[in-house]
């Protein structure tokens, strides 16, 4: 209509223009070209917002970076990954028919708001928005995530403002739904529960360890609502050898093994591969360095974050599309989070003393472990349980005998290590705690069993995919 009025106006004025002697048809053609030029020059160029799996990896990396900065404990860090990835998954699974909702599969999760299909929603954009909004809510340094959000959001908005606005709004809707869900998982209540009470009368019970003698971390983590497992005690491990300082007892033999392995590694020095393995899998966010009266933290990723990094490696190696990438992260995160709940349930039930304490008291007062002992009871090994669970889920997704180069620790100055499978990596992660001098053999072996049983349960119980994209493991 505007074009017709414009042409009529120019046609009426034709006789007053210097073009009055030019045939009318030619002038109308000229006017049409003029209209096209004016109209297109006034329109803002719209380009498609293209988002790839790498954009999701970068969002994961950003949340990890802030978690390291904020020094979250391993259980709390697992909670962040869990909810943020679930938020993204519940968005992206709507883009096609390959994946099923997790609502009514995870304890307490109801269906997220349905997408408005009349709008041009970019599901990938919405998924990243949901991930970052939930992750940001669970961190301390929200401003660091907001700077990252502003950077990527502005670039998307410049390409297609309308699609960006609609997609961002939907991602925020889903994030609010997930926030309301996780608000009821008992985390807030555990913040006000009493500190762990140390039993100094029983020689088998855990005591705070050097150098900082910190209180036991997250003694009430078993109260956190799990995602898939029935309860925190569902995968209660077999009992460790009865505590005994008799030299022929199984417990004392395990204590001596930890002591002797540590002494051997120190004799070998920097040439020891066991030292390299211990350092590679340290993943202790509570490491502190003391210089005179000064103390400062050496910030590191948690064991859960290390396995999230391995998930990234597997996704990139297989060129996983955006949806499968989110699926893999989400299923792995769920297993890791439930593994920490299961492990911490046992830690504070058995409340077993660490090797470092007994060795200093009864064997060698000057002995120190290769790694700094984390501030919570010994049994079972968190690395073992979490590695067993994560490796089992990843095997279900990507298959057995999946070889990979683990580059996760490069940012922390450690070299690449290569593995023939996820299970081999889990075996090494577990035994690294013996090499580090912070666990007995039973906590490692039985912890792996505990984690693998839990991982199998999660893999089989969750019905997330409808297409033949996940490798069913028979092991």
ABEGO torsion letter per residue (X at the ends): XAAAAAAAAAAAAAAABAAAABBAAAAAAAAAAAAAAAAAAABBBBBBBBBBAAAAAAAAAAAAAAAAAAGBBAAAAAAAAAAAAAAAAAAAAAABAABBBABGABBGBBBBBBBBAABBBBAAAAAAAAAAAAAAAABABAAAAAAAAAAAAAAAAAABAAAAAAAAAAAAAAAAAAAAAAAAAGAAAAAABBBBBBBAABAABBBBBOAAGBBBBGAAAAABBBAABABAAAABBBBBBBBBABAABAAAAAAAAAAAAAAAAAAAEAABAAAAAAAAAAGBAABBBBBEABBBBBBBBBAAAAAAAAAAAAAAAAGBBAAAAAAAAAAAAAAAAAAAAAAAAAAAAAGBBBAAAAAAAAABAABBBABBBBBBBAOBBAAAAAAAAAAAAAAAAAEBGBBBBBAAAAAAGBBBBBBABAAAAAAAAAAAAAAAGABBAAAAAAAAAAAAAAAAAAAAABBABABBABBBBAX
